[in-house]
Structures are given as C-alpha cells and as structure tokens.
Amino acid sequence: MNNLIADRRSLLLVVVAALGYFVDIYDLVLFNVVKRESLEFILGPGDPRIKNIGIDLFNVQMLGMLVGGILWGVWGDKKGRVTVLFGSILLYSGANIINAFTFDLTSYAIVRFIAGIGLAGELGAGITLVTETMAREKRGYGTMIVVVFGAMGAVFAAEVVAQGQRLGGLLSIVTGRTFMDWQVAYIVGGLMGIALLVLRIGAFESGLFTKIKDRTIRRGDVRLLFSDRTRAIKYLSCILIGVPIWYVIGVLVNLSQDVFVPELGIDISGLSEAETKLINGAAIKYAYIGLSIGDLLSALLSQLASSRKKIIYLYLVLNALLMLTFLFGMRGASIATYNWMCLALGVASGYWVLFVTLSSEQFGTNIRSTVATTSPNFVRGSVWPVTSAFKFVVPGFGNVTAALVVGVLVLGAAFWATTRVHETFHSDMDFVER
C-alpha cells in the first residue's frame, strides 16, 4: 500500500512538472515565433533593424534567465523546490500578459528580461523534485515525461500564432476590443500559466530536502561549486554538454527567416504572403517536434544501455553530422525539405533530458536545486555568446562559415565536457556536498 501511495505521489509530481515545463517552453520560444510581427508593429513593416533587434531582445530574455537561474536555484535549496514552482510561474505569466500591451522597444526589453527571470525556475525545480522522489531505476522515465511533453509547448506556441485570428475573436467577445495575433499569443501564455497554478496545489516537497532543511549545513551556497577544483570542473562540464542544443535552436533554427532560408537559397515560391511571415514559426515547430522525439528516444536508449554518457556521445556525433548537412547540403532545397531538416536537427539535439538529469544527479541535495536550475539556464543563456560569436565572425567569413566555426567550437567543448562528468545512472541521490 505504501508503495502504491508513493507511486501515485510521484506520478502527480511528474504530471505537474510536465505541465509546468510545457507552459515554460511555450513562453520561452514564443518571442521567436512572434518577433517579426510584433516588431513590425512597433518599427514598421520591412524595417531593416528587425533582424538585429530581434537577436538583441532574445538575448535580453536569455540574460534574465541567467539571473533567474541563480536566484531560483539558490531559493530552491534554501526554501524548498515547490516554492520555486509557484513563484516562477507567477512572474513569467504576469510578464507575458503585460507583453501583449507593450508597444515600444525599451518596455519590450524590460518585460522580456522579467519574463526570462520567471522562466528560469520551472525546469530545475521540476527535475530536482522528480529525481529526488522517484526510485533510481525509474527516475529516467520521470524526467523523460517532463521534458518530452514540455517540448511540445513550442509546437503549441506556433499553432496559437497560426490560429491567432480565431482565438483573438474569442478574446474580443469577452473584452470588447480587437487583438493582433502576437498579442493573442502572449495573452494565451499568461493565462495558461495562471490556470496551471490551480493544478499545483497538490504538489508536495521533496523528502530529501525535508530531511536536511533543519540541519546546520550549507544549502544553496554557490561557493560550494567553486571551492573545490574537481567540483568546479564538473559543474562547468555539465553546462558545456548542453550548449550544442541551444546552438542548434538559437542559431540554425531561430535565424531561419532572416539568415539561413535566404542564404541557402531555399525555395519559398509556393508560400503565400501570410505563410512567408511564419517561416520562423514553422522552423521552430518542426525543430521542437524533433526535440520531443529525440528526448523520448535518448531517454529510452539510456534506460536500455543503463548509461547517460554513452547516449550523449551518440547524440553529439549525430548533431555534428546533421549540422554539416544543414550548412552544406541544403542549397536550393524546398521549404518543405528545410522544415524536415529542422526536425532532424531537433532529433539529433534531443538529449536535453539526459543533460538535465545528469546535472541534477552529479551533486548533493544541499546544492542540487542550484545546479539543476542554473545549468539549463546557463545553457539557454549561452545563446547570447553563441549568437554574438556568430555575428562577430559573419562579416569576415559569411553566414555559413560563421555557423560552422561556432558549431565546431561548441561541439568540441561538449565532447570534452562529457569526459569530465561521472556516469550517474545508478547513483544514490541521498548525499550532501561539504
């Protein structure tokens, strides 16, 4: 009976974490789906500044996630994982509703920064709760469900934008005012987050955290990560392992409309004017479908192989091969083929579930939330230096070569980093760092 109750409680946590990550990913990618439409409203159609301003605003959001990753991670180790789930979703839900009524660049940047802080807490807290609550032989399945279902939030974001007029009509009936598609998308994201708070009422705290919260040990102390050289290298390695995922999403996919579709001469002659505006949304949708498939497969392969590291190596090799195919084998392809390539890139980058699980398993309970929350957010935040490096190299070498140079660097670092972490498939989670 006790096992049955424990399993039901664990299942509740997995469901809550998965739904939370779904909304988190929806809001995370939403800006890149609606950036052209929203920036054309602010700057005017066809404004040449849209490309660079879009990159800069996305980087501001990622900076918010870096700050939020530290704040929420430390809070989770000091005050509990469940409080992070509630606080983070309140912040980013409110920010996204406000974003629907933001009509100048300065306000847009401020709101995206605040939303980024809120978005930073969701995944780390959810993964920490799942890995600390489920049995070691099952926790890989728990994190798989969270990440795979969560990644579909990006697909839903693209669909909400595509159905913006219909949803906007419903909002107009309720409010008596007219909304543009990009406004509808932000409002829907905010309302989904608020609705999710109701489902979270039954969420319970991690037993391992409860066990140590009254003990006189250092909890959520970032200095623990850097006071020991081996521990510091392990932490840095956890971050570097995930960077190629956001290189693919942040550079190859997110810059589809403004860079790679025109650069590679992709045939878009069959698209209508409305479909042309949604090129980025379609690329993101296909890539995240691929990420969901890839995460599902990588988690299952990891369970079969009883290893996280072996499957990460496999995915890094696939990532490298598909990056080369994307940059040098797609010239003149149809837009349909391009979208399928984005899906394939997503599959090859679908080891996020292994990366976040591995990171949470590397460190003790008193610093686990900090690591599990900061690691994915530093990886997401790496899109700033990665896209900045891409922009720096472009003038001298062109878009394709710049993407190749940056890709080789991040993949090389990830291969090295994987050699520096421990295999944690069979690890016991009941330990602390001193």
Protein Blocks (a to p, Z undefined) as FASTA:
>chain_A
ZZmmmmmmmmmmmmmmmmmmmmmmmmmmmmmmmmmmmmmmmnoghiaklmmmmmmmmmmm
mmmmmmmmmmmmmmmmmnojklmmmmmmmmmmmmmmmmmmccbfklmmmmmmmmmmmmmm
mmmmmmmmmmmmmcfklmmmmmmmmmmmmmmmmmmmmmmmmmmmmmmmmmmmmnopacdf
klmmmmmmmmmmmmmmmmmmmpccdfklmmmmmpccdehiaklmmmpmklmmmmmmmmmm
mmmmmmmmmmmmmmmmmmmmmmnopafklpcfklmmmmmmmmmmmmmmmmmmmmmmmmmm
mmmnopaklmmmmmmmmmmmmmmmmmmmmgoiafklmmmmmmmmmmmmmmmmmmmmmmmm
mpcfklmmmmmmmmmmmmmmmmmmmmmmmmmmmmmnojklmmmmmmmmmmmmmmmmmmmp
ccfklpcfbbcdZZ
